[in-house]
Each structure stands twice: as C-alpha cells, then as structure tokens.
Amino acid sequence: MDFVNAIILGLVQGLTEFLPISSSAHLRIVGEFLGTGEDPGARFTAITQIGTELAVVIFFWRDIVRIIGAWFRSLAGRVPRNDPDARMGWLIIIGSVPIVVLGLAFQDQIETTFRSLWFIAGTLIGFGILLGIADYVGAKRRELGEITYPHGIVYGFAQALALIPGVSRSGGTITAGLFLGYTREAAARYAFLLAIPAVFGSGLYQIAKSVADPCVEGSSGCLPEVYGPLETLVATVIAFVVALVVIKFFMQYISRRSFLPFVVYRIALGGVLVVLLATGAIQA
C-alpha cells in the first residue's frame, strides 16, 4: 500500500501544483484520508515539488535559456543591463530572496504549526477570497516586460506566503500580480519562472537534510516512515509527468477565462475541512 499511496500523492502533487489551489494543502489533506492517516510531511512535499518544477523547466525551456544567456552576457557588458531578458534574470533573483530568508527563519513553524488542518482551512478560504477580489478589480493591462524591480519584490513576498500550506505558490504570486495590474498570463508566467529557484532550492535542501539528519520516529518535519526515499522518488516522477499536462492546460485556460472556478473550489474545500474538523471526523 505504501507505493499505492505514493502514486496517489504524486498524482495530487502534479494536478495541483500549478493551479492556484495549493498543492501542499492537498497533499496534507489527502494524506489524512489514505490508509496511513498520516501527514506526508514537509520534506515529502518539498521533494515531490522538484518533479513538478522540472515540468516548468521543460515547458519554459527556451525562455529560461534565453534569460540565463542574456543575464550572463549583461554581466560581461555584452548586452545592456536593461535588456528585457537580462532584467528578467535580475527580477527572478531579487524575487527569490524573500522566500529564502523567511523559509530559513520560520523553518520549524513551516514543518509543524503551519501544517495544522485548521490553519490550512483558513488559508484556503482567506486567500481564495483574495484571489477572487484581485481577479475582479485588477486592471489586467501590464505585460511581462513591464515588471519593475519594486514589483518583483512584491511578487517575492507573495511567493514566500506559499511557505504556509493552503496559500498556493502560484495563487499567491498571481494574486499579487493581478492587484498590481498585470494580465493573467503575465502574472502566471512570472510566477512559474520565479518558482524555479525556490522550489529546486527547497527540495534539494530537504534531500540534503534528510541525508545528513535521518528521521527519528516522532521528530518534527520528518518524512513518515511509510514514505521513504523510493516511495518519494515514485511520487516525484509521477508528479512530473502529470504536471507537464496540467501546466499546458492552465496557461491556455487563463488566456480565455477567469479564476472564479478556483476561488469557488478553494472556499468550498476550506468549508468542508472546517465541518470535518468541527465534527471530529478528522483531527487537525
């Protein structure tokens, strides 16, 4: 059953990572209803996100190569510092700073307190409402090339909120982008590019941490015993395959439609979670 559960969680990760509904919240909730009845853990979540982020790298491969090339050439003075691709490289670096600083500062809370299902229910509902407001009032006029450095910092802090399960990495950054007046496509595209260093950094950090500090039963933030290295690898590979399909669908979807279905889904899921917790059907 361990591998079956890992496959299920890999599917959940791949399906939810790019949608503004919080993959970490879904892994936490689904884990509660699997045979083990356990929280998959912050490490499992961070490592499986590497799989979905590999899908981003493949999907945006040409953009990434162009941005990295222009950024390095700008350092050597071969292209202007204000070159759009070179600027995007700096924007991704600047926007990644908040999540690194806050992730290290609040590591214990991220792996314990923030994973309470009461907390997750609140963030699902609260940030779902914020996404709906941003999508309704946002001007949706600014394009990707118009992102400024101050806006990049705002995006960075919005992404850092995704350290809290239930916020959603894409949802938080897209919400900030919509409030700043960017189009849905521009907000999503920058959100996905911005996530690359953060997700790979977090996943590799957790891998190194699990090797250097193996889990002891009962210790906080550890992978539950049932989700060892092999099961985690299986979930990561499945998440990668599923995410390749989902990211293409999502980018096509937001070019034509609003985020309202995701807002309704977040509020409904949060509401169901509150009822289940209040009635004692599940424990926080």
C-alpha positions as CSV (number, residue, x, y, z in Angstrom):
1,M,0.0,0.0,0.0
2,D,2.9,2.3,0.5
3,F,3.6,2.6,-3.2
4,V,-0.1,3.0,-4.0
5,N,-0.3,5.9,-1.5
6,A,2.9,7.4,-3.1
7,I,1.3,7.1,-6.5
8,I,-1.9,8.9,-5.3
9,L,0.1,11.7,-3.7
10,G,2.3,12.0,-6.8
11,L,-0.9,12.4,-8.9
12,V,-2.2,15.0,-6.4
13,Q,1.0,17.0,-6.5
14,G,1.1,17.0,-10.3
15,L,-2.5,18.0,-10.6
16,T,-2.5,20.8,-8.0
17,E,1.0,22.5,-8.2
18,F,0.2,24.9,-10.9
19,L,-3.4,25.5,-10.2
20,P,-4.0,28.3,-7.6
21,I,-5.4,25.8,-5.0
22,S,-2.3,24.8,-3.0
23,S,-0.6,21.5,-3.7
24,S,0.9,21.4,-0.2
25,A,-2.6,21.7,1.3
26,H,-3.9,18.9,-0.9
27,L,-1.0,16.6,0.0
28,R,-1.7,17.3,3.7
29,I,-5.5,16.7,3.3
30,V,-5.2,13.6,1.0
31,G,-2.6,12.1,3.3
32,E,-5.1,12.3,6.1
33,F,-7.5,10.0,4.2
34,L,-5.0,7.4,2.9
35,G,-4.5,4.1,4.7
36,T,-1.7,5.5,6.8
37,G,-3.8,8.5,8.0
38,E,-0.5,10.5,8.3
39,D,0.7,13.9,7.2
40,P,3.1,13.2,4.3
41,G,5.4,15.8,5.8
42,A,7.1,19.0,4.7
43,R,10.1,17.1,3.3
44,F,7.9,14.8,1.2
45,T,6.1,17.9,-0.1
46,A,9.2,19.8,-0.9
47,I,11.0,16.9,-2.7
48,T,8.0,15.9,-4.8
49,Q,7.7,19.6,-5.9
50,I,11.0,19.1,-7.7
51,G,9.2,16.8,-10.1
52,T,6.6,19.5,-11.0
53,E,9.2,22.2,-11.3
54,L,11.1,20.0,-13.8
55,A,7.9,20.3,-15.9
56,V,8.2,24.1,-15.7
57,V,11.8,23.9,-16.9
58,I,10.8,21.9,-19.9
59,F,7.7,24.0,-20.7
60,F,9.6,27.3,-20.5
61,W,13.0,25.9,-21.7
62,R,13.5,28.4,-24.4
63,D,12.6,31.3,-22.2
64,I,15.0,30.0,-19.4
65,V,17.9,29.5,-21.8
66,R,17.4,33.0,-23.2
67,I,17.1,34.7,-19.8
68,I,20.2,32.9,-18.4
69,G,22.2,33.7,-21.5
70,A,21.2,37.4,-21.5
71,W,21.9,37.7,-17.8
72,F,25.4,36.4,-18.0
73,R,26.1,38.5,-21.1
74,S,24.9,41.6,-19.3
75,L,27.5,40.9,-16.5
76,A,30.2,40.9,-19.2
77,G,28.8,44.1,-20.8
78,R,27.9,42.3,-24.0
79,V,24.2,43.3,-23.7
80,P,22.7,46.3,-21.9
81,R,21.7,45.9,-18.3
82,N,18.2,47.0,-19.2
83,D,17.8,44.2,-21.8
84,P,14.4,42.6,-21.2
85,D,15.8,39.1,-20.7
86,A,18.7,40.3,-18.5
87,R,16.2,42.3,-16.4
88,M,14.1,39.2,-16.0
89,G,17.1,37.3,-14.7
90,W,17.6,40.0,-12.0
91,L,13.9,40.1,-11.3
92,I,13.9,36.3,-10.6
93,I,17.0,36.7,-8.3
94,I,15.5,39.6,-6.4
95,G,12.1,38.0,-6.1
96,S,13.6,34.8,-4.7
97,V,15.3,36.5,-1.8
98,P,12.2,36.8,0.5
99,I,11.3,33.1,0.3
100,V,14.9,32.1,1.1
101,V,15.1,34.4,4.2
102,L,11.6,33.6,5.5
103,G,11.9,29.9,4.8
104,L,15.0,29.6,6.9
105,A,13.6,31.9,9.6
106,F,10.4,30.1,10.0
107,Q,11.5,26.5,9.2
108,D,10.2,25.0,12.4
109,Q,6.8,26.5,12.1
110,I,6.6,25.5,8.4
111,E,7.2,21.9,9.3
112,T,4.9,21.8,12.3
113,T,2.4,24.6,13.2
114,F,1.5,25.7,9.7
115,R,0.6,22.2,8.8
116,S,-2.4,22.2,11.1
117,L,-5.6,21.5,9.2
118,W,-7.4,24.3,11.0
119,F,-4.6,26.7,9.7
120,I,-4.9,25.2,6.2
121,A,-8.7,25.6,6.1
122,G,-8.3,29.3,7.0
123,T,-5.7,29.9,4.3
124,L,-7.7,28.1,1.6
125,I,-10.7,30.3,2.3
126,G,-9.0,33.6,3.0
127,F,-6.6,33.5,0.1
128,G,-9.3,32.1,-2.2
129,I,-11.3,35.3,-1.5
130,L,-8.2,37.5,-2.1
131,L,-7.7,35.8,-5.5
132,G,-11.3,36.4,-6.4
133,I,-11.1,40.1,-5.4
134,A,-7.8,40.5,-7.3
135,D,-9.1,38.9,-10.4
136,Y,-12.2,41.1,-10.3
137,V,-10.6,44.5,-9.6
138,G,-7.2,44.1,-11.3
139,A,-6.7,46.2,-14.4
140,K,-5.0,43.4,-16.3
141,R,-3.2,45.8,-18.6
142,R,0.5,45.3,-17.8
143,E,2.5,42.7,-19.7
144,L,5.5,40.6,-18.5
145,G,8.1,43.1,-19.9
146,E,6.7,45.9,-17.7
147,I,7.6,44.3,-14.4
148,T,9.6,46.7,-12.3
149,Y,12.1,45.8,-9.5
150,P,9.7,47.0,-6.8
151,H,7.0,44.8,-8.2
152,G,9.5,41.9,-8.4
153,I,10.0,42.3,-4.6
154,V,6.2,42.4,-4.0
155,Y,5.9,39.2,-6.1
156,G,8.7,37.7,-4.0
157,F,7.0,38.3,-0.7
158,A,3.7,36.9,-2.2
159,Q,5.6,33.8,-3.2
160,A,7.0,33.5,0.3
161,L,3.4,33.2,1.7
162,A,3.3,29.8,-0.1
163,L,5.5,28.5,2.7
164,I,2.2,28.2,4.5
165,P,0.1,25.3,3.2
166,G,-3.2,26.5,1.8
167,V,-1.9,29.7,0.3
168,S,-0.6,28.3,-3.0
169,R,2.7,29.3,-4.6
170,S,1.0,30.2,-8.0
171,G,-2.1,31.5,-6.3
172,G,-0.2,33.9,-4.0
173,T,2.1,35.3,-6.7
174,I,-0.7,35.5,-9.3
175,T,-2.9,37.4,-6.8
176,A,-0.2,39.9,-6.2
177,G,0.3,40.3,-10.0
178,L,-3.4,40.9,-10.5
179,F,-3.5,43.5,-7.8
180,L,-0.5,45.2,-9.5
181,G,-2.4,45.4,-12.7
182,Y,-0.8,42.6,-14.7
183,T,-2.6,40.3,-17.1
184,R,-3.5,36.8,-16.0
185,E,-1.0,35.4,-18.4
186,A,1.8,37.7,-17.4
187,A,1.2,37.1,-13.7
188,A,1.2,33.4,-14.1
189,R,4.2,33.3,-16.4
190,Y,6.4,35.3,-14.0
191,A,5.0,33.2,-11.0
192,F,6.2,30.0,-12.7
193,L,9.6,31.4,-13.6
194,L,10.1,32.8,-10.1
195,A,9.2,29.5,-8.5
196,I,12.1,27.6,-10.2
197,P,15.0,28.6,-7.9
198,A,12.8,28.5,-4.8
199,V,11.4,25.0,-5.4
200,F,14.7,23.4,-6.5
201,G,16.4,25.1,-3.6
202,S,13.8,23.9,-1.1
203,G,13.7,20.4,-2.5
204,L,17.5,19.9,-2.7
205,Y,17.8,21.4,0.8
206,Q,15.3,18.8,2.2
207,I,17.2,16.0,0.4
208,A,20.5,17.1,1.9
209,K,18.8,17.5,5.3
210,S,17.3,14.0,5.2
211,V,20.7,12.5,4.3
212,A,22.6,14.5,7.0
213,D,19.9,14.2,9.6
214,P,17.9,11.0,9.1
215,C,14.4,10.9,10.5
216,V,13.9,9.6,14.0
217,E,10.4,8.5,14.8
218,G,8.4,11.3,16.3
219,S,10.8,14.1,15.2
220,S,9.2,17.2,13.6
221,G,9.3,17.7,9.8
222,C,10.4,14.2,9.0
223,L,9.2,12.0,6.2
224,P,6.8,9.5,7.7
225,E,8.4,6.0,7.7
226,V,6.0,4.8,5.0
227,Y,7.3,7.4,2.6
228,G,10.9,6.5,2.4
229,P,13.3,7.5,-0.4
230,L,11.9,5.0,-3.0
231,E,8.3,6.0,-2.5
232,T,9.2,9.6,-2.6
233,L,11.0,9.1,-5.9
234,V,8.0,7.4,-7.4
235,A,5.7,10.2,-6.3
236,T,8.2,12.8,-7.7
237,V,8.3,11.1,-11.1
238,I,4.5,10.8,-11.3
239,A,4.1,14.4,-10.3
240,F,6.5,15.4,-13.1
241,V,4.5,13.5,-15.8
242,V,1.1,14.8,-14.7
243,A,2.4,18.4,-14.3
244,L,3.5,18.5,-17.9
245,V,-0.1,18.1,-19.0
246,V,-1.5,20.4,-16.3
247,I,0.7,23.4,-17.0
248,K,-0.2,23.5,-20.7
249,F,-3.9,23.3,-19.8
250,F,-3.6,26.0,-17.2
251,M,-1.7,28.5,-19.5
252,Q,-4.4,28.0,-22.2
253,Y,-7.2,28.3,-19.7
254,I,-6.2,31.6,-18.1
255,S,-5.8,33.2,-21.6
256,R,-9.6,32.9,-22.0
257,R,-11.3,32.6,-18.6
258,S,-11.3,33.9,-15.1
259,F,-10.1,32.3,-11.8
260,L,-13.6,32.1,-10.4
261,P,-13.8,28.3,-10.5
262,F,-10.6,28.0,-8.5
263,V,-12.0,30.6,-6.0
264,V,-15.2,28.7,-5.5
265,Y,-13.3,25.4,-5.2
266,R,-10.9,26.8,-2.5
267,I,-13.8,28.2,-0.4
268,A,-15.8,25.0,-0.7
269,L,-12.8,22.8,0.2
270,G,-11.9,25.0,3.2
271,G,-15.6,24.9,4.3
272,V,-15.7,21.1,4.1
273,L,-12.5,21.0,6.1
274,V,-13.9,23.2,8.8
275,V,-17.0,21.0,9.1
276,L,-14.9,17.8,9.3
277,L,-12.7,19.3,11.9
278,A,-15.5,20.8,13.9
279,T,-17.4,17.4,14.0
280,G,-14.3,15.5,14.9
281,A,-14.4,13.4,11.7
282,I,-10.7,14.2,11.3
283,Q,-8.0,15.6,13.6
284,A,-6.1,18.8,13.0
